[in-house]
Structures are given as structure tokens and as C-alpha cells.
Amino acid sequence: MLFTAVLAPVVEPRRYLARELPPLHLETDVPKEFGPWQMDASIAPVLPSPDVQAMLESTYNQQLSRTYVERDSGYRIMLLIAYGENQIDKLTVAHLPEGCYPAQGFRIVKQTVQSIMQLGETNLPVARLVAQKGARTEPITYWTTVGGRSFSSDYARRYARIRDALEGVIPDGMLVRISSIDPSESRAFGFQGSFLKEFTDSLSASVRRRIVG
């Protein structure tokens, strides 16, 4: 404890990484239509409970929540992106699906599995799980970024934050979550994989680096 108290003022992060990068505007940087997918404006996103919403707003500067529909099949995907300039100590498990879904009355019926998605030349680490509330089954795919690096593991994410802090850097961070209401896990993750490829291909190079890592 004494060592930490003496060292803290020396290594206190002061350099905001986000302020050295081009501004990010999720509402305009994320297209409303790409490939066979288009935003379904007729469906309003389900808002989290007030306490969960307050927790999100204390952690993230921007939040984008949309529902997209695939033109041919009518299949719907829900997209949530939450971005914060300061993630040095704020991206906790409580903000991740494993924490926020149970806080809204869901049960995690299939625990998190980490995998790698191939998106062109990018290997994106993602986490997948399944939540359920009553008759609603919701397969979920998500990942996080810290300082421009993508993670599916909480341990790796925490290590990256510590490393940035020791270098005097305050990293930005992002939570990207896609989900669908579907009792078929295999069908849901199949559509989610196709959605992710079309989605990331539609982004500009600079925005893709911020979102995918």
C-alpha cells in the first residue's frame, strides 16, 4: 500500500489518447444501410432500467442503439455501441452483457464462450453468450476495445488498462454488442456473423480501426 501511494502521483495517467485521434461521431459514422441490411426505424430500442442507464452514462460519452433488418429474410439484429474517452478504470463487468442483462431480469442460460471472427485481414476476438427472459431468448455477440485494441477477455482488457496507465496514457474504449431475439442459437450466430462482416466492411478505414481495434 505504501509503494502504491508513493508511486501513484508519478504514474498518474495524464495523456488522453482520444484527444489525439480524429473525432468520433457514432450517429453519423455508422451507416444506416449497408449490404442487405437497413435500419428499421419502426422499432424503438428497449431502454435499460434507470439505474443501468445511469451507470452507462457515467461510463460512456456516446451511445448508439439501432435495429437493422435484412431485406430478403426480414431477420432483425440489434446493435449497441457505447464509447467512452476515459476507460482507465471504468469498463467493469457490470457494464458488460454478463452484468447488465441479469440486472434487467435476464438469466444467462449459456455462459460466455470466446472465439475469433475473421473479418478480412482482421482477427476479431469476440465473446458469445445466450440470455433469456421469459419466452425471449437472446443470443449475444460482443467485444470491447481499450486504446484501439480489441478484447473478449476481461483479464486481457484489465492488463491493457494497467499497461496504458503505467505509460501515462488514458485510453478510450468501446463496447460493441449485437444480438437478436431467436430461440435458435445457431441461426442467430450465423446471421450475426454475416451482419458483422457487412457492417465492418461499410465503415471508413479510420472508424473501422476505432470500432474493430
N, C-alpha and C positions, 0 to 999 in steps of 0.2 A: 504493500500500500504506500509506503514511504517513497519507494522508487517511482511508482506511478505518479505520485503527487509532484515530485521533483521534475520528472520528465515531461509531464503534460503540457506546461507552457511552452516547452521547446518544440514539441512536435504538433502543437495545435494547428490543424489544417486552416489555411487562410486563402488558398487559391481556388476559386470556383471554376471548375472545368467548363460548365455550361456557358459561362460568360466569354469563353474563348472560341466558341463554336457559333455557326450561323443560328439565328433564332428559329425555334421550332414552333409551328402553329398547327396543332393536330387537326383542327376543324377544316383547314384548307389543304394541309399537306397530305392528308389521307383521302384518296378519291372516293367519290360516292358510287362510282361504277367502274368495273374492270372485268375483262373477260366475260364470262356468262353471269357475273354477279352484279346486282344493283341494290342500292339502299332501298329498304322498304319503309317509307315514311309513314305508312298506316299503322305501324306497330310501335308504340311508345315503349322504351326500355323500362323494365321493372326496377324501380329505385330501391336501394338498400334501406334498412331501417335507419332512423335518425342518428343513432349512436354510431353505427357503422359508417354512415355518410360523413359524420363529423370527424371520424378517425381518418378517412380517406382525404378529406380536405386539409387536414393538418399535415399530411404527408406529401401530397402531390399538388403541383401548381396548375396542372391541366388534366382534364379527364374527357375522354371521348367514348361515347356509348352508342352503338348503332346495331341495327339488324339488317342483314343482307339476305336477298333471296336469289336462288339460282333459277334463271329464266326457264330452262327446259323442264326441270323436275319440280320446281316450286319449293325445294328444300331451303330451310332458313338457318342461318348462322348468326349468332350474337357475338359482337366484337366489343371488347373493352380495352382501352389503352389509357393508362394513368402514368403521368410523367411528373417527376419532381427534380428540381435543381439541386437539392441537398439530400443525399442519401447516405451520409456518413454514418448515421446510426438509426435511421428511421424505417428501413424496409424490414419489418419483422414478420414472423409467421402469421401474426394476427391479420395482416393485410393480404395474405395470400389465400387462394381458394380453400386450403386446408383449415384456415381460421375463419374467414369471412362467411363461407357457406353455412357451417354449423351455427354461426351467430345469427343467421337468418332462418333457422329452423330446419335446415337440411341435415341428412345423415350422409356421411361418406361411406358408400357401400362397396367401393373398390378403392383400395389405398393407392397412393401415388406411385407411379412407375416412371422412371426416367428413360428417355430414348433420344436418338439423334434423327433429325429430319434433314434430308438432303435437299437444299434449295439452290440449284445451280452449283456454283463452286463453294457454297457456304454450308458448313455442317452446323445446324442449329440444335443445341441441346434443349429439349422440351420436357415438361412433366405432364403426365396424364393421370386423371382420376375420374371417378364417377360419383356424383352426388344425387340424392333422392329426397323428395319431399312429397309425401302422399303418393299420388299417381304420377307425379312428374319425375322423370329420370333425365339427368343432365350430364352427359359425358363432357369433360373439360380438357382442353389443351392449353398450357400456358408456359411462359418463360419470363425471366426478368433480365434486365441489363443494369450494370453498375459501371460507370465510367467508360461506356462504349463497348463493354464485354458482356456477352450473353451467358446466362447460367440457368440450370434447372435444379442445382443442388444448393441447399441453404448453407452448407458448410463452405463451399467454394465462393458463394456470394459474400459471406461474412469475412472470409480471408481476403478477398479483393478489397473490401472496405477498409480493413486494417492496414493493408499494404498502401493504399492511397493515403490514408491518414498519416502514416509514417513518412510519406513523401511530401506532406503538406498540402495535399490535394483534397478538395471537397468534390466528390464525384456526383454527377447527376445519375438518375436511374429511372427505370421504366418497368411497369408490369403490363404485359400483353396477354390477354386471355380471350380465347374463342371457345364457344360452347354451343350446344344445340339440344333441344328437347327431343329425345329419341330413346325409346326402350332398347333399340339395337345398338350396342356398343360398337360393333364392327362397322356398321353402316355410318354411324356418327363420325368415327375417327377417319373413315375413308373420305367422307365429304369435307371434313375439317382439313385433311391433308391437301386435297385439291384446292380448297379455298386459300390456304396459306401460300401455296405456290403462285396462284394468280395474284393474290394480294401483294406479296413481296415483289413480284415482277413489275407491278404497276407503280411502285414508288420510285421517286427520283433517287439517284445514287446517294446523295447526302442524307436524305431522310431514311433510306433503307439502312444505311450504316448505323443511324441512331436507334432504329426500331429493332433491327435484327442483331446488331452488335458485330 
